[in-house]
Amino acid sequence: MQWVIRSAVIGCILSGTDVRAQVGPELLLNPFRGESTIDGYAQATYFFDSNTDFSDPLDDEIKTQISRYTAAGRFRVMPENRADPRFGFQLNYLTVDTENDILPESFTDLQIGLGTGIAEFDGWVAGLVVGLGWAGANEFGESNAYFGAATLMLGRQLDENTSLGIALDYNGNRTFMPDVPLPGLVWTRRLPEERVELSLGFPFAYGRWRPIDPLLLEINFTFPDFVGARVSYDLVEGVGLFASLAERTDAWRSDIVENDIDRIFFEQAVVEAGIRVHVRDNFELLVAGGYAFRQEFSVGYDARDTDKIFQVDDGPFVRMVGRFSF
């Protein structure tokens, strides 16, 4: 619903430094571009061969090649309806080609979600997002990899440039305390004259500053899975350069883990630079290259206490992203 999209928590995750989820709170919080009712993206990232700290009995170096493929989209089911219900999906697919055969060859995280406005009262607006996901190894090979997700959001406009958001978020595949709903509180302030937008809170935080027209600085934090920063510069209309630094953590169930409650984690940090081009008003292409570091596979219940499986050495990568809206 329009009054949910403009609600208080909107500023915290509108524009991250990485292409992120479409099926959590973002399903309601992220506005559609113009009059569009469908948007989405697809991306592919290829990480060049890197050594690992795992050694075979002959002390030969073990190489690993990782690739990541992501596709996501969402659409407004009834845009003319005041509740403005929306459906979204996201597929995150990671392949691991390694000679040590410790890990499965692939990991899949597929999620679907439905979000809608549910109430408006005394200046507050409310929205609800519910979802279902599967995060496991080898393309739907684990029966215990299903999980649920839900977020209840309340927002209130305090004045023309200030808003307050309250949320209760549950995600059965969250890398931190997946079995516990986490409360959230976000205060957002916009300073139009200084061209600054700042959201402070937990588990979301976001900052945006445009000191001059071509230049945009952003920082984004989503606990516990993502933190990043990006600088963008518009060369000419429709063409711009960007550079970013980000770190993310993913989790999957796998039959190779002896304990049914434990999962496999992959933590990775990247620094990259690239170019983005608006091919048409409703299509954008990004091409980037960069360097990946702090790459580690581990196992545990959540990110607070994990045991390392092996580390992957730092190495270069290339990434291509296509975004669309209709």
C-alpha positions in Angstrom: 0.0 0.0 0.0 1.2 3.5 -0.8 1.1 4.5 2.9 3.2 1.5 3.8 5.8 2.2 1.1 6.3 5.7 2.5 6.5 4.4 6.0 9.2 5.2 8.5 11.5 2.2 7.9 11.9 2.9 4.2 15.2 4.7 4.4 17.2 1.9 6.0 17.5 -0.5 3.1 16.5 1.2 -0.1 19.8 1.0 -1.9 22.4 -1.4 -0.7 26.0 -1.8 -2.0 25.2 -5.3 -3.2 22.2 -6.7 -4.9 20.2 -8.1 -2.0 17.0 -9.8 -1.1 13.6 -9.2 -2.6 11.6 -11.4 -0.2 12.1 -9.9 3.3 11.1 -6.5 4.5 12.5 -5.1 1.2 9.4 -6.5 -0.5 7.3 -3.7 1.0 10.0 -1.1 1.8 11.6 -0.7 -1.6 9.5 1.5 -3.9 9.0 0.5 -7.5 10.5 2.9 -10.1 7.9 5.3 -11.5 4.7 3.5 -12.6 6.3 0.1 -12.9 4.7 -3.0 -11.4 7.5 -5.5 -12.0 11.2 -5.3 -11.2 14.1 -7.7 -10.7 17.6 -8.6 -11.5 20.0 -11.4 -12.5 23.7 -11.6 -11.8 26.6 -13.9 -12.3 29.9 -13.7 -10.4 33.0 -15.8 -11.3 35.8 -16.1 -8.8 39.1 -17.2 -10.3 40.9 -20.3 -9.0 42.4 -19.9 -5.5 44.4 -22.1 -3.2 43.0 -23.3 0.1 44.6 -24.0 3.5 43.4 -27.7 3.2 46.3 -30.1 2.2 46.1 -33.6 1.0 48.5 -36.4 2.3 51.0 -35.5 -0.4 51.0 -31.8 0.7 49.8 -30.7 -2.8 47.9 -27.4 -2.9 44.2 -27.8 -3.2 42.6 -25.3 -5.6 39.0 -24.1 -5.4 36.8 -22.2 -8.0 33.6 -20.6 -6.8 30.8 -19.1 -8.9 27.7 -17.3 -7.6 24.4 -16.9 -9.6 21.5 -14.9 -8.3 18.1 -14.1 -9.8 15.2 -12.2 -8.0 12.0 -10.4 -8.9 8.8 -9.0 -7.4 5.6 -7.7 -8.7 2.6 -5.8 -7.5 -0.4 -8.2 -7.4 -3.1 -5.5 -7.3 -1.5 -2.1 -7.6 -4.8 -0.3 -7.6 -5.7 -1.8 -4.2 -4.9 0.3 -1.1 -3.2 -2.7 0.6 -0.9 -3.0 -2.5 0.0 -6.7 -2.0 3.3 -7.9 -3.6 4.9 -11.2 -4.4 8.6 -11.8 -4.6 11.2 -14.5 -5.1 15.0 -14.9 -4.9 17.3 -17.6 -6.0 20.9 -17.7 -4.8 23.0 -20.5 -6.3 26.7 -21.1 -5.3 28.9 -23.7 -7.0 32.2 -24.9 -5.4 34.6 -26.8 -7.7 37.3 -28.1 -5.4 39.7 -31.1 -5.4 39.3 -32.0 -1.8 35.6 -33.3 -2.0 34.9 -32.1 1.5 32.0 -29.8 0.4 29.0 -30.5 -1.8 29.4 -29.2 -5.3 26.6 -26.6 -5.0 24.4 -24.7 -2.6 20.9 -23.4 -3.3 18.9 -20.8 -1.4 15.4 -20.3 -2.8 12.9 -18.0 -1.1 9.4 -16.8 -2.0 7.5 -14.1 -0.1 4.2 -12.2 0.0 3.9 -8.8 1.5 0.9 -6.5 2.1 -0.3 -3.5 4.0 -2.6 -4.5 6.9 -3.6 -1.5 8.9 -3.5 2.3 9.4 -4.3 3.8 12.8 -3.5 7.1 14.7 -0.9 8.1 12.2 0.8 4.6 12.2 0.9 2.3 9.2 1.5 -1.5 9.4 2.7 -4.1 6.9 3.3 -7.8 7.0 5.6 -10.0 5.0 5.5 -13.8 5.1 7.8 -16.2 3.3 9.0 -19.7 2.8 12.5 -20.8 1.8 14.8 -23.8 1.2 18.5 -23.5 1.8 20.5 -26.6 1.2 23.2 -28.4 -0.8 22.9 -30.0 -4.2 19.7 -28.7 -5.5 16.9 -29.7 -3.0 18.7 -32.7 -1.6 18.0 -32.0 2.1 14.6 -32.4 3.6 15.4 -30.4 6.7 16.5 -27.3 4.7 13.0 -25.7 4.6 12.5 -22.6 6.7 9.9 -19.9 7.3 10.2 -16.2 7.5 7.9 -13.3 8.6 8.3 -9.6 9.3 5.7 -7.3 11.0 6.5 -3.6 10.4 5.0 -0.4 11.9 5.9 3.1 10.7 5.1 6.6 11.6 6.0 10.0 10.0 7.1 12.2 12.9 7.5 15.3 10.7 8.1 16.2 7.1 11.7 14.8 7.1 11.7 12.5 10.1 10.2 9.0 10.6 10.3 6.1 13.0 10.0 2.4 12.2 9.5 -0.6 14.4 9.8 -4.2 13.2 9.7 -7.8 14.5 11.6 -10.1 12.1 11.8 -13.9 12.0 14.0 -15.8 9.5 14.6 -19.5 10.0 17.8 -19.3 8.0 19.3 -16.2 9.6 23.0 -16.6 10.4 22.4 -15.3 13.9 19.8 -16.8 16.3 17.6 -18.2 13.5 15.1 -19.6 16.0 14.3 -16.2 17.6 12.3 -13.3 16.3 14.4 -10.2 16.5 13.0 -6.7 17.2 14.0 -3.7 15.2 13.9 0.0 15.6 15.0 2.5 13.0 15.0 6.3 13.1 15.3 8.1 9.7 16.1 11.7 9.1 16.3 13.4 5.7 18.1 16.8 5.2 17.1 17.9 1.7 19.3 21.0 1.7 22.4 19.1 2.7 21.2 16.2 0.5 21.7 13.7 3.3 19.6 10.8 4.4 20.4 8.8 7.5 18.8 5.8 9.1 20.0 4.7 12.5 18.9 1.6 14.3 18.9 -2.2 14.5 19.0 -4.5 12.7 19.1 -2.0 9.8 21.2 1.1 9.3 21.7 3.2 6.2 23.4 6.4 5.2 23.3 8.4 1.9 25.0 11.6 1.0 25.3 13.4 -2.3 27.8 16.2 -1.8 27.7 17.2 -5.5 25.2 16.2 -8.2 27.4 13.5 -9.9 28.7 11.9 -6.7 26.8 9.6 -4.3 28.2 8.1 -1.1 26.3 5.2 0.6 26.7 2.9 3.5 24.4 0.0 4.4 24.2 -2.5 7.3 21.8 -5.4 7.7 22.5 -7.5 10.8 23.9 -10.1 10.8 24.4 -11.0 7.1 25.6 -7.9 5.3 27.6 -4.7 5.6 28.9 -2.5 2.8 29.8 0.9 1.4 29.7 2.3 -2.1 30.7 5.4 -4.0 29.1 6.2 -7.4 29.9 8.9 -9.9 27.8 9.8 -12.9 29.9 10.5 -16.0 27.1 11.4 -18.3 23.4 10.8 -18.3 22.8 7.0 -18.1 26.5 6.1 -17.5 28.3 6.0 -14.2 31.2 4.5 -12.4 31.1 2.9 -8.9 33.3 1.2 -6.3 32.2 -0.7 -3.3 33.4 -2.7 -0.3 31.1 -5.4 1.2 31.0 -8.4 3.4 28.3 -11.1 3.5 27.6 -14.5 5.1 25.4 -17.2 3.7 24.1 -20.5 5.4 22.8 -23.8 4.1 21.8 -27.2 5.5 23.7 -30.3 4.3 23.6 -34.0 4.9 27.4 -34.0 5.4 26.9 -32.2 8.7 26.4 -34.8 11.5 24.3 -32.6 13.7 20.9 -31.8 12.2 20.7 -28.3 13.7 24.1 -27.2 12.3 24.6 -25.6 8.9 27.4 -24.8 6.5 28.4 -21.1 6.4 30.4 -19.2 3.8 31.8 -15.8 4.7 33.2 -13.5 2.1 34.4 -9.9 1.7 34.8 -8.2 -1.6 36.1 -4.9 -3.0 35.2 -4.0 -6.6 34.9 -1.3 -9.2 32.8 -1.1 -12.3 30.6 0.7 -14.7 26.8 0.9 -14.9 24.9 1.7 -18.0 21.1 2.5 -18.4 20.5 0.7 -21.7 16.9 1.9 -21.7 14.7 3.6 -19.1 13.7 0.2 -17.7 17.0 -1.7 -18.0 20.4 -1.3 -16.3 23.6 -3.2 -16.9 26.5 -3.4 -14.4 29.9 -4.9 -15.2 32.5 -5.0 -12.4 35.8 -6.6 -11.4 37.3 -6.9 -8.0 39.1 -8.9 -5.3 37.7 -11.3 -2.8 39.2 -11.9 0.6 38.3 -13.3 4.1 36.8 -16.3 2.4 36.0 -19.2 4.7 33.7 -22.2 4.9 32.7 -23.2 8.4 30.1 -25.3 10.2 27.9 -24.6 13.2 24.5 -23.6 14.5 24.9 -19.9 13.9 27.7 -17.4 13.3 28.5 -17.0 16.9 30.2 -20.3 17.2 31.5 -22.1 14.1 34.3 -24.5 13.3 36.4 -23.8 10.2 36.2 -26.3 7.3 38.8 -24.5 5.2 39.8 -21.0 4.0 40.0 -19.9 0.4 42.9 -17.6 -0.5 42.3 -14.1 -1.7 41.7 -13.8 -5.4 40.1 -11.8 -8.3 36.6 -12.0 -9.6 34.3 -10.6 -12.3 30.6 -9.8 -11.9 27.8 -8.9 -14.3 24.3 -7.7 -13.2 21.2 -6.9 -15.3 18.3 -5.0 -13.6 14.9 -4.4 -15.1 11.6 -2.8 -14.3 8.3 -2.7 -16.3 
